[in-house]
Amino acid sequence: MELDQITAGVLEAIDGQGFVQKGAYNLRQNGQAVCHGDSENIRIVRKEDKPGIDIFISGQTKGESVHIPVVVSASGITDVVYNDFYIEDGADVVIVAGCGIHNDGDLESRHDGIHAFHVGSHANVRYEERHYGEGNGTGGRVLNPVTKIYVEEDSVFTLDTTQIKGVDSTIRETHVEMGAGSKLYVLEKLMTHGNQQAVSNMDILLNGTESSAQIISRSVAKGSSTQIFHPKAIGNALCHAHVQCDSIIMDEAKISSIPEINANHLDAQIVHEAAIGRINSDQLVKLRTFGMTEEEAEAVIIEDFLK
């Protein structure tokens, strides 16, 4: 199908690999699935009991990707969707998701995406999720993602999630349960400005022997925005985990970083660290010697930090 200019622009912002109507894909817009396709190894089925889709990824999947973006381009919409991923043993796949809201009206537009990943053994899954807001209206742009991940033995799951800009309010809930020998890598990047609010809660349960997790959160808060981070790593077996939260605070913003670790087993090894600070003035001075303005220098530092 042919995409309008607004939809194409939003998709360019939220799909880092580029959305194309080939292979396995599903585009949801304003509460409706508007187009989708299957590949030889990935099948997408619309749910019958509630809004959303089931994505079946076979063990023969090697190096494939599936794209399931959401676009909200009408003011006053509340869209709730339930997507379940069933990933067979041995699969190797990249899942590209995310939501962009374009709101030119006066009413709040909101998307709540509830995603559950059921990952078999010896699989390798990368999940990329970008959130983005734009538009000239006064109506709010609200995104409340819920991500549930169940990883069986010796599998690897990478969660790369980014909130780019323009989201007025977000409450992010992430729950992970890990089997023996499984590995989890989380990189969360988030920027707020104006009066925006962001809350991110994570519960990582390391239930299997020799499971491991690395959780890195990086954020920038500008204006009078507020951020709260509460990542929790729970070791229920011989396991290893590292939780790191780094934030840059600017203007009148407020940031709370509350990393939590719980060891319920003698051989659970869990480390946490958190840092909040302003941009180093020496960095600004150095970049300004190259002819940059203060605003340009700040932008370069922030971009590098979030990468």
N, C-alpha and C positions, 0 to 999 in steps of 0.2 A: 504494500500500500504506500501511497505518497504521503509524506509527513509535512505538516505545515511548518512555517518558519519558527514559531515559538517552540514547538515540540522538538524540532531538529536542534535548536540552540541549547535547550535544556539537556538533551541527550549528549551533546558534545561536552557539556560540563560534567556530567555524572558518569559517563562511560569512558574511562581512560583508554580502553583498547579500541574504541570506535564501534558504535552500534550499526550492524548491518543485518538485513533480513535474509540471512543464510545460516545453514546449520541449525543448531538448537537455540531458540530464542523465544521470548514472550514479552510483549510490550503491553503494559497496563496504563490506561489514561482515563482520568476522571472517574475512577471506580469500575471501569470495564476493560476486559482484555480485548484489544483491538487487532492484534495479529500475533501469530506464533508459528514456529516450525520445529520439526524434529530432525535429529541426525540418526545415523545408523546405530549409534550406541547410547543416545540420550533421548528419552521420550518424555513429553510434557502432557499431563492430563488435567483437565479442569475439574475441580472439586464439585460435587453435587450437593453437599450438605451445607456449605458455607463458601464465602468468596475466597478464591485462591486457586492454587495449582499444586499438583504432586509432580515432582521431577524424579524420574527413575534413571540412574546412571549406572550402566553395566560395568562389570569388571573388565571388559574389553576396551574401555575408554582409556586412551593413552594420549596425553597432550592436547586434548580437546578443551573447548570452552563453551559455556552456556551463558547467555545474556538475558537477564530478567528485570529490566529497568521499569520504574514507575514515574509517570509524569502527571502532575496535577496542575491544570492550567485554567481552572474556573474558580471563582471566588465563592466561598460558602460551602465547600465540599468537605465532608469527613469521610475518608476512605479507610476501611479496615480490611486487611487481607492476610490470609493464612497460607504460607507456602511451606511444604514439606519436601525435603530432599532425601532420597533413599540411594545411598552410594554403596555399591557392592564391593566385596573384597578385591583388593588389587587395583582399583581404579585410580587414574591419575587425571585430575580435572581442575580447571579454573572456572569459578562461578563469579560472574560480574553482575552486581545488583546496584541498589541505590535508588534514591528518589529525589526529584527536583520539583519544586513548587514555584509556579509563576502566578503571582496574585496581583492583579491590577484593581481589585475591588476593595470594598470596605468591610467585608465579612472574613472571618477566619477560615483559612484552608488548612486541612490537617490530614496527615497520612500516618497510620499505625501499621507497620509491617511486622507480623509475627512469623519468624522463620525458624524452622527446626531442621537440624542436620543429623541424620542417622548414618554414621560412617562405619563401614565394615572394617575388617582387619587388613593390614598391609596396604592401606590406601594412602594417597597423597592428594590433599584437597587444599586449594587456595581460594579464599572467599574475599572478594574486593567489593567494598560498599562505600559509595560516596553520597553525601547529602548536601543539598544546595537550595538556596532560596533567592528569588528575584521578583521584580515587579514594582510598579509605581503606586499601588494602592496602599491604604492604611490598614487593611485587614492583615491579621497575623499569619505567619507561615510556621506551622508546627509539625514536628516530626518526632514520633515516639517509637523507635525500633525495639523489638524484643528478639533476641537471638539465643536459641537453645542448641547446644552442640553436644552430641553423644558420640564419643570416639572409642572404638574397640581397639584391641591389642595391636601394637606395632604400627599404628597409623600416624600420619603427620597432618595436622590441621593448622593452616595459617590464616589468621583473621587480620585483614588490612582495612581499617575503617577510617574514613575522613569526613569531617564536616567542613566544607569549603568556606562558605559564608552565607549570609542572608537568612539564616534560620532563627526565628525569634524565640522559640522555646523548644527544648528537647529534653526528654527523659529517656535515657538509654539503659536497657536492662540486658545483661549478658550472663548466661548460665552455661557452664561447661562441666561435663563428667567424663573422666579420662580412665581408660583401661590400661592394662599392663603394657609397659614399653612404649606407650603412645607419647607423642610430642605435640606441644601447643606453642605457637608463636603468635603474639598479639601486638599489633602496632596501631595505636589509636591517635589520630591527629585531629585537633579541634581548634577553631578560631571563633571568638565572639566579639561583638562590638555593640555600640549603642546601649540599649537597655535589655539586650538578649540574656537569656538564662539557659544554662546547660547543666544537666545532672547525668553522671555516668556511674552505674553500679555494676560490678562484676563479681560473680561467685565462681571460682575455679576449684573444682573438687578433684584432687589427685587421688583416685581410688585404687589404681593399679600399681603393682610393684614396678619400680624403675620408670615410672611416668615422669615427665618433666614439662615445665611451663616457663616461658619468658613473656612477661607482660610489660610493654613500654607504652606510656601515655605521654604525649607532648601537646601542649596547648599554649595559646596566646589569648589573653583577655584584654580588650581595649574598652575605651569609653567608660560607661558605668555598668558594664555587663558583669554577670556573676557565673562562677563555675564551681561545681562540687564533684570531686572524684572519690569513689569509694571502691577500689579493687580489693578483693578478698581471695587469698590463696589458702586452701584447706588441705593439709597433708594427712591422708588416711592410710598411707602405706609408706614403704621405702620410696622416696621421691625427691625431686629437686625442683625448686621454683625460685624465680627472681622477679620481683615487682618493682618497677621504676616509674616515677611520676616526675616530669620536669615541666615547669610552666614559666612563661614570661608574663609579667603583669605590667599594665600601662594605665596612664590616666587615673580614673577613679574606680577602676575595676576591683573586684574581690574574687579571690580564689581560695577554696578549701580543698586540701588534698589529704585523704584519710586512708592510706594503705593499711591493710589488715592481714595478718598472717596467723594461722592456727595450725598447730602440730598435734595430731591425734595418734601419732605413731613415733616410736623411739628413733627411727631412722628417717624421719621426715626432715629435710634440710631446706629451709625457706628463708629468703632474704628480702627485705624491702628497703627502699630509699625514696625520698621525695625532696624536691628542691623547687622553690619559687623565688623569682628575682626579676629585677628590671634589666633592660638592655645595658650592657657594659658601655660606659661612656668612651672608653678607649677604642672600642670597635667603631663607634660612630665617628670619632675624630679621624681614625685611619681611613674610613671610606670617604669621608668628606674631603680628604686630601686628593682624592681622585676626581673631584669636581661634582660630587653628588650633593643634593640638598639633604637636610636632616631627614625629611620624609622619605626620600629615595633610599637613603642609607638604612633607615629602619625597615623598609620593605625588603631589602636584600637580606638583612639579618634574620627577619622573621621567616622568609621563604627558606633560607638555608636551615634554620632551626627545625621547621616542620618537615623537612625532607629527611 
